[in-house]
Amino acid sequence: MDKLIAPSILAADFGNLERDCKMINESEADWFHIDIMDGVFVPNISFGIPVLQSISFHAKKPLDVHLMILEPDKYIKKFADLNSEIITIHYEACNHLHRSVQEIKDLGVKAGVAINPHTPVSALNSIINEIDLVCLMSVNPGFGGQKFIENTYIKTQELKNLIISKNSNALIEIDGGVTYENAKKIIKLGADVLVAGSFVFKSKNPRKTISELKSV
C-alpha cells in the first residue's frame, strides 16, 4: 500500500477554514486529520463538534478524527454521526479499551488507538487484532510544531513487528514533527500514514509540500 498523507487541521488558518479544506481536497492528501482536544487529557483546547461539522461539510476526503480527550465514550456516537471515517481514541484515556473500540466499530466506523510517547508498544498486544489503526504519537500531545521524538523510530519498528507477529491488518500512523528529513525513514520502518500539520500549513506552498511528502 502506498503511504497516506493526512494534513492536520489543527495547524490550518481557522479564519480561512473553507479555503484550507479546499486546498486539501485539491491536493494529493489522502485524509483530513482532525485533533479534538479537551484541555484536560492534553494541555490545550482545539475545537469540538460545530467546527467538525463545518469541516465535514467541506471535506471531500475521509475524516481521520483523533480524540485527545478523557471519557471518549461519551462522544463517540456524535463524532461518528459527523461522517468520521476513522475515530482514534487514546489508550491512556480509556478504562475499558476493548469496549470503546467495539462501540466505534459497531457504529460502522474504523477504530484506531493512539499511544503517547511514554507508552510501550506492548500495551497493544491484546487489542492489535481488533483495531484498524495505531497512532504513534511522535511528540507529546497537545500542541503543534513540536520536534519529532527520535525514539519513535524504535517504536515504529516494534509496532510493525507486533502487527506481523499477530497477523493484524492495523495501519501505523505517525503523528507529530513529521518532515522531509524523517519521513523516508519512518516509512521504511513500516509506517503507513503520516500526519503533518505545521510542516504543511506553514510552508510557502502547502499543496506542493503535501505532494513532496507523498513522493518521499
C-alpha positions as CSV (number, residue, x, y, z in Angstrom):
1,M,0.0,0.0,0.0
2,D,1.2,3.5,-0.8
3,K,1.7,5.7,2.2
4,L,-1.1,8.0,3.1
5,I,-0.7,11.7,3.9
6,A,-3.1,13.2,6.5
7,P,-2.7,17.0,7.0
8,S,-3.6,18.1,10.5
9,I,-6.3,20.7,10.5
10,L,-5.1,21.9,13.9
11,A,-2.4,23.9,12.0
12,A,-4.9,25.4,9.5
13,D,-5.9,29.0,9.4
14,F,-9.3,29.0,11.2
15,G,-10.2,32.4,9.7
16,N,-10.0,30.7,6.3
17,L,-11.1,27.1,7.1
18,E,-13.1,26.6,3.9
19,R,-10.0,27.7,1.8
20,D,-7.7,25.3,3.7
21,C,-10.2,22.4,3.3
22,K,-10.4,23.2,-0.4
23,M,-6.6,23.0,-0.6
24,I,-6.6,19.6,1.0
25,N,-9.4,18.4,-1.3
26,E,-7.4,19.5,-4.4
27,S,-4.0,18.2,-3.1
28,E,-2.6,14.7,-3.1
29,A,-3.5,14.3,0.6
30,D,-5.5,11.2,1.4
31,W,-7.2,12.1,4.7
32,F,-8.1,15.1,6.9
33,H,-6.6,14.6,10.3
34,I,-8.6,16.3,13.0
35,D,-7.4,16.6,16.6
36,I,-10.1,17.1,19.2
37,M,-8.6,18.3,22.5
38,D,-10.3,18.9,25.8
39,G,-7.8,20.8,27.8
40,V,-7.8,18.0,30.4
41,F,-6.3,14.9,28.8
42,V,-3.9,17.3,26.9
43,P,-2.9,20.8,28.0
44,N,-4.7,22.5,25.1
45,I,-8.2,23.0,23.7
46,S,-8.7,22.8,20.0
47,F,-12.3,22.6,18.7
48,G,-15.4,20.5,19.0
49,I,-18.5,19.4,17.2
50,P,-19.5,22.7,15.5
51,V,-16.1,23.1,13.8
52,L,-16.0,19.4,12.8
53,Q,-19.5,19.9,11.3
54,S,-18.1,22.7,9.1
55,I,-15.0,20.6,8.1
56,S,-17.3,17.6,7.3
57,F,-19.4,19.9,5.1
58,H,-16.4,21.0,3.0
59,A,-14.2,17.9,3.1
60,K,-14.3,15.5,0.1
61,K,-11.8,13.1,1.7
62,P,-12.0,10.8,4.7
63,L,-12.1,12.3,8.2
64,D,-9.4,10.9,10.5
65,V,-10.7,12.0,13.9
66,H,-8.2,11.8,16.8
67,L,-9.9,12.2,20.2
68,M,-7.4,13.6,22.7
69,I,-10.0,13.6,25.4
70,L,-11.0,12.0,28.6
71,E,-14.1,9.7,28.6
72,P,-14.2,9.5,24.8
73,D,-17.1,7.0,25.1
74,K,-19.5,9.9,25.8
75,Y,-18.8,11.4,22.4
76,I,-18.0,8.5,20.0
77,K,-21.5,8.4,18.5
78,K,-21.6,12.2,18.0
79,F,-18.3,12.1,16.1
80,A,-19.4,9.0,14.1
81,D,-22.6,10.9,13.1
82,L,-20.4,13.6,11.5
83,N,-19.1,11.3,8.8
84,S,-15.9,10.3,10.6
85,E,-14.2,7.5,8.6
86,I,-11.8,6.7,11.5
87,I,-12.1,7.5,15.2
88,T,-8.9,7.1,17.2
89,I,-9.0,7.1,21.0
90,H,-6.1,7.1,23.4
91,Y,-5.0,4.0,25.3
92,E,-4.2,6.2,28.3
93,A,-7.7,7.7,28.3
94,C,-9.8,4.5,28.3
95,N,-10.7,2.4,31.4
96,H,-12.3,-0.2,29.1
97,L,-10.4,0.0,25.8
98,H,-11.9,-3.1,24.2
99,R,-15.4,-1.9,24.9
100,S,-14.7,1.6,23.5
101,V,-13.2,0.0,20.3
102,Q,-16.2,-2.2,19.9
103,E,-18.5,0.8,20.2
104,I,-16.7,2.6,17.4
105,K,-16.8,-0.5,15.2
106,D,-20.5,-1.1,15.9
107,L,-21.2,2.3,14.5
108,G,-19.7,1.3,11.2
109,V,-16.5,3.4,11.7
110,K,-12.9,2.3,11.6
111,A,-11.3,2.2,15.1
112,G,-7.8,3.5,16.0
113,V,-5.9,3.5,19.2
114,A,-3.2,6.2,19.9
115,I,-0.4,5.8,22.4
116,N,1.7,8.6,23.9
117,P,5.5,8.7,23.6
118,H,6.0,7.1,27.1
119,T,3.5,4.2,26.5
120,P,5.2,1.0,25.3
121,V,4.0,-0.7,22.1
122,S,3.5,-3.9,24.2
123,A,0.4,-2.3,25.7
124,L,-1.4,-3.0,22.5
125,N,-0.7,-6.8,22.5
126,S,-4.3,-7.7,23.4
127,I,-6.1,-5.2,21.2
128,I,-4.0,-5.1,18.0
129,N,-6.2,-7.6,16.1
130,E,-9.3,-5.6,17.0
131,I,-8.3,-2.3,15.6
132,D,-7.8,-0.7,12.1
133,L,-5.0,1.8,13.0
134,V,-2.4,2.6,15.6
135,C,-1.4,6.2,16.0
136,L,2.1,6.6,17.4
137,M,2.5,10.0,19.0
138,S,5.9,11.2,17.9
139,V,5.5,14.3,20.1
140,N,3.9,14.9,23.4
141,P,0.2,15.6,22.5
142,G,-1.4,18.9,22.9
143,F,0.4,21.4,20.6
144,G,1.5,21.6,17.0
145,G,5.0,22.5,15.8
146,Q,6.9,20.3,18.2
147,K,10.2,18.4,17.4
148,F,10.0,14.8,16.4
149,I,10.9,12.4,19.3
150,E,13.7,10.1,17.9
151,N,12.6,7.1,20.0
152,T,9.6,6.9,17.6
153,Y,11.8,5.1,15.1
154,I,12.3,2.2,17.6
155,K,8.6,2.1,18.5
156,T,7.6,2.1,14.8
157,Q,9.8,-1.0,14.2
158,E,8.4,-2.7,17.4
159,L,4.9,-2.0,16.3
160,K,5.5,-3.3,12.8
161,N,6.9,-6.5,14.3
162,L,3.9,-6.8,16.6
163,I,1.4,-6.4,13.7
164,I,3.3,-9.0,11.6
165,S,3.5,-11.5,14.5
166,K,-0.2,-11.1,15.3
167,N,-1.2,-11.2,11.7
168,S,-3.0,-7.9,12.2
169,N,-4.2,-5.5,9.5
170,A,-3.8,-2.4,11.5
171,L,-2.2,0.6,9.8
172,I,0.6,2.5,11.5
173,E,0.1,6.3,11.7
174,I,2.8,8.7,12.9
175,D,1.6,11.9,14.4
176,G,3.9,14.8,15.2
177,G,7.0,16.5,13.9
178,V,6.9,14.8,10.5
179,T,9.2,16.5,7.9
180,Y,11.0,15.5,4.7
181,E,14.0,14.6,6.8
182,N,12.4,11.9,8.9
183,A,9.5,10.8,6.6
184,K,11.6,8.4,4.5
185,K,13.0,6.6,7.5
186,I,9.6,6.3,9.1
187,I,8.1,4.8,6.0
188,K,11.0,2.4,5.6
189,L,10.4,1.1,9.2
190,G,6.8,0.3,8.4
191,A,4.6,3.4,8.8
192,D,1.5,3.7,6.5
193,V,0.1,7.1,7.4
194,L,2.0,10.4,8.0
195,V,0.2,13.2,9.9
196,A,1.7,16.6,9.2
197,G,0.4,19.9,10.5
198,S,2.7,22.9,10.8
199,F,5.1,21.4,8.3
200,V,2.3,21.6,5.7
201,F,0.3,24.7,6.6
202,K,3.2,26.9,7.5
203,S,5.1,26.1,4.3
204,K,5.1,28.6,1.4
205,N,3.2,26.1,-0.8
206,P,1.1,23.6,1.2
207,R,-0.1,21.7,-1.8
208,K,3.5,21.2,-3.1
209,T,4.6,20.2,0.4
210,I,1.9,17.5,0.5
211,S,2.9,16.3,-2.9
212,E,6.6,16.1,-1.9
213,L,5.7,14.2,1.3
214,K,3.7,11.8,-0.8
215,S,6.7,11.1,-3.0
216,V,9.3,10.8,-0.3
